[in-house]
Amino acid sequence: MTQAELREVWSTRINDYRASGERVATWCERHQVTPRQLWYWMRKLKGEDEPKQATNKPQWVPLQVEESTSDTASPLLVKV
């Protein structure tokens, strides 16, 4: 069995476990796997179903500046 096939099998098993509402020990006994295997694969596959977002990409945020009518307002200095 290839690694991709193994991941698919365990992904299906994990979804089945979550949908069952059973305790880990009960589900594992019924499906002839150990709780250790189930927890291992749940950790290994955690977040793979969610699309990965680039965290290092800069994002531009629009900024609107309004003129201050107060003479007592202190200026804001921004250095880049």
C-alpha positions, 0 to 999 in steps of 0.5 A, a space after each residue: 500500500 502506498 503512502 497516499 493510499 494509507 493516508 486515504 484509508 486513515 482519513 476515512 477511518 478518522 472521519 468514521 470515528 468522529 461521526 460515530 460518537 463512540 469512545 476511542 477504546 470502543 471504536 478501536 476494538 470494533 475496527 480492530 485497531 489500537 487507540 495508539 494507532 488512531 491517535 497517531 494518525 489523527 495527529 499526523 493528518 491534523 489540518 490536512 483537510 483544511 486549505 493551507 494559507 501562506 502566513 509569510 505573504 504581506 497583506 495591504 490594508 486600506 487606511 483612511 486618514 481624516 484631517 484633524 480639526 483640533 489644534 491640540 492633537 499630537 502628530 503621528 510619526 510612522 517609520 517604515 
